[in-house]
Structure formats: C-alpha cells, structure tokens
Amino acid sequence: MHLYGTAVINRLGHLEIGGVDTVTLAEKYGTPLYVYDVALIRNRARAFKKTFENMGVKAQVAYASKAFSTVAMIQLVEEEGLSLDVVSGGELFTAIRAEFPSERIHFHGNNKSESELKMALDYRVGCIVVDNFHELYLLAQLCEHRQQQVKILLRVTPGIEAHTHDYILTGQEDSKFGFDLQNGQAEEALTYAIENHYLDVLGLHCHIGSQIFETTGFKLAARKILEKLAEWNTSFRFKATVLNLGGGFGIRYTEEDSPLAPESYVTEMIDEVKAETDKLGLDLPEIWIEPGRSMVGDAGTTLYSVGSQKDVPNIRKYLAVDGGMTDNLRPALYDAKYEAILANRANEESKEKVSIAGKCCESGDMLIWDLPLPEASPNDILAVFCTGAYGYSMANNYNRIPRPPVVFVENGSSQLVVKRESYEDLLRLDLSYVAKSRM
Ligand SMILES: *Cc1c(COP(=O)(O)O)cnc(C)c1O
C-alpha cells in the first residue's frame, strides 16, 4: 500500500490524513467526501519555489487552478506566495472573490470571449496568455478603446507533444492551442504585438502535455523556443523577459506510475534553459511554470461508503459506492487508474479482487477495476487516493446527484471549505414551465 503526504494508518487501523481519522471525517461530514492534505500542498508549493531560489533564477510558480479551483484553495495558494493561472471568467471570478492579487493572475484559454477579456482588463490581471489571432486583434482593439496597456505572453506550439511515457516530435503540431512556432504564425503574431502600443509582450508560453514522467519533452520545447528567441533577437530586436514552460508534471496514481520528484522537472528545465541561453548569447529570462496536477493531485482523497454488491460467479464482483462519475469523471473520461483501501480496516489483508462501481445509470460509471480488498460490507469506508486534481473541478450533477463537500485537514483538525450540495441547490436555476394558454 502506498500512502501519500501525511497519511498514516493509526492504532485503530484507520486511515488518518493530516492527523485526522478519516472514519471520523466520514461520520462528521458524510460521504462521499473530498479530503485534502493541506501540508502536502504547502510542501509542493515550497519545493517548487525553493528550487528556483536555490538555482538563482527569477521565476513565477503559477498554480493552474483548473485542477481544483475553490475560494479556500486559492487562499492557500496566495498564502504560499504562488501566482495563479485561470482559464475562464468563472475561475477568474473565484480568484477575485478569494482576494487573490490580480497582478499575479495569468489568464489562459483558446477561446476567451470578449466579456472575459474585458473582465481580465477590468481586474488588471498580471498577464494574458494570448492564444490566437482572433484574440490578439480583439484584445488590441479593447485595449485601444480603453486606453489601457496589458502584459501578454504569446502561446506557441513548439511541435513537441509529450505523453506520459514518451514524446512525439512533429513538424507542425496538430493542436487547438497556440501559434505555430515553425510556420511563421508566431512571427506574425509577434510583429503585430510589438508594433501595438497597448500590448506589452513579455515573452512566450508553451504547455506540452499532462501527466508527463520525463524531462526530454520540456527540454526540447525550451530549446526550440530559445532558438526562435535568438532569431527574433536579431531580426526584431525582441528580448523576451519571460519564458513560460507550462505544467504537466506527472504524479503517481498507481504502482504503474513512476514520476520524478516534482522539483526535479524544474531543476532539469533550468539547467537546459541556462545552457541554451549561454550558447545562444541570450539573457536568462524569468522562467515561469504552471503546475496543476502536481500541486493537488495526490493531496486529495475521496471517501465513499460501500453499498450494494453484485457477484457475477467466475467473472467478477462489483462493489458499489455512494458516488462515481459525478465526483470523479476521470475513469469514464480517459480510463484513469486509481488505488484505494478500506479506510476503516486499513491493516487487513486483501482477500479478493473487486471492481468499484459508481451509482450512476451508466455502465461506464466504474471507478476502479480489479482492486484487491478485504471482503467489504455495507458501510465500510472506501478511500480512493489521488483524486485531488480534476476531481472536484470536473464534478457534475448527472442523475441529479449533489456534489460532495470538500474538507481541508491539517495538524489534527479539519475544516469544511466547500459545503455539500443540497437538493435545493440542484433546483436553484430551475424555473416552472408556464403553458402559453395560461400566460
Ligand atoms: C492544464 C494546464 C496546466 C496544468 O497542467 P497539469 O497537468 O495539471 O500540471 C498548465 N498550463 C496550461 C496552459 C494548462 O492548460
């Protein structure tokens, strides 16, 4: 069994996180329940920042809030002194409500609407990561109209697509994001932006993928971008002050995953950028990164109550829990794998393999296939590990199932930071139908 962060098995044989017994948490807050290990999140934030400090590189570590965006999480990120990525008006609104300093907010997205761009300008976000020509022209027009300057990065696709276990090098990357670095699009965007008085181009951004386990892709991307920057240094006298290499650092979900320590990705990136800038005679830019999953993924655990079972003799045993694809869409969406234990019987030997089913009316609503477990009975508590990223943020109300609450645990105490959705909440936007004949 692999335990994450502050998780231990206590003397009652229960899973304990942040010094709090998860069985007590399940009793107090009900299930399903998302539990976050605050100390683990703080440690990650500090490790990323410290790596840059130790290597003497100016940096911004921006938490990619799409992984898990709530007011409390954003406040925690602010407390740790990170920057923040948002990808929509809703995420920006969450950050503003959390009183996150807007100059440390970076605004992403491949189809930002006019009202989202206006919102970003109203709040004077620190940087808008411009993705495409439509946005570039629209932003320039808005800024001109408002007589307001804005700092931007241009998102480029360097033609490197990194996957979990490998990377693909393509001449022209087939991606919906960013200006192509190879075919002249990036130059065209840059020349437009540097000639525009209202747009202040800080540099370039790329994000090559997610759940990446090795550093080759990041290094290749950095090299390609720096080579371009060296060209532009000569041809346009353009000096980039920022190089944003995105996020995507992989984490361990199951024993099949072998990520590097989060800060190792950064160390190798920095070494590469230093070596390349030296070689090309460029000044060392600030390096920005955008970890999402690696900040919160393994800090989150979901607690469920075990309910019904179905034994299909000689084939498999299904064990149903009181949640599923509504609180964790990843297995249904991309066949994501998880590990889990019985939180109230954490010391017991596994006796059988069971498959964990959700409660939605959908055969695809399966959380884990073939999980070794002790023989479970109704009301045992199943703890699924590593649900902290893209879990709550992708939660939905399929079958009109209310979304679970979120609890932060730290130093022996727990704090509710998102309430359980009620049936009333589910209906808050519903209006009655009034037949035309009666109007
Ligand atoms: C999603 C995303 C991230 C974070 O990715 P993780 O895999 O969660 O680290 C960072 N930057 C951009 C632009 C993204 O779209």
The ligand as a Tripos MOL2 file, in Angstrom:
@<TRIPOS>MOLECULE
LIG
   15    15     1     0     0
SMALL
NO_CHARGES

@<TRIPOS>ATOM
      1 C1         -3.8580   22.3540  -17.7190 C.3       1 LIG1
      2 C2         -2.7520   23.3020  -17.8560 C.ar      1 LIG1
      3 C3         -1.7460   23.3340  -16.9160 C.ar      1 LIG1
      4 C4         -1.6520   22.3690  -15.7660 C.3       1 LIG1
      5 O1         -1.4480   21.0710  -16.1920 O.3       1 LIG1
      6 P1         -1.1710   19.9160  -15.1160 P.3       1 LIG1
      7 O2         -1.0250   18.7030  -15.9450 O.co2     1 LIG1
      8 O3         -2.3610   19.8660  -14.2150 O.co2     1 LIG1
      9 O4          0.0590   20.3070  -14.3740 O.co2     1 LIG1
     10 C5         -0.7610   24.2910  -17.0670 C.ar      1 LIG1
     11 N1         -0.7800   25.1850  -18.0910 N.ar      1 LIG1
     12 C6         -1.7570   25.1740  -19.0160 C.ar      1 LIG1
     13 C7         -1.7330   26.1740  -20.1020 C.3       1 LIG1
     14 C8         -2.7680   24.2410  -18.9320 C.ar      1 LIG1
     15 O5         -3.7210   24.2290  -19.8700 O.3       1 LIG1
@<TRIPOS>BOND
     1     1     2 1
     2     2     3 ar
     3     2    14 ar
     4     3     4 1
     5     3    10 ar
     6     4     5 1
     7     5     6 1
     8     6     7 2
     9     6     8 1
    10     6     9 1
    11    10    11 ar
    12    11    12 ar
    13    12    13 1
    14    12    14 ar
    15    14    15 1
@<TRIPOS>SUBSTRUCTURE
     1 LIG1         1 GROUP 0 **** ****
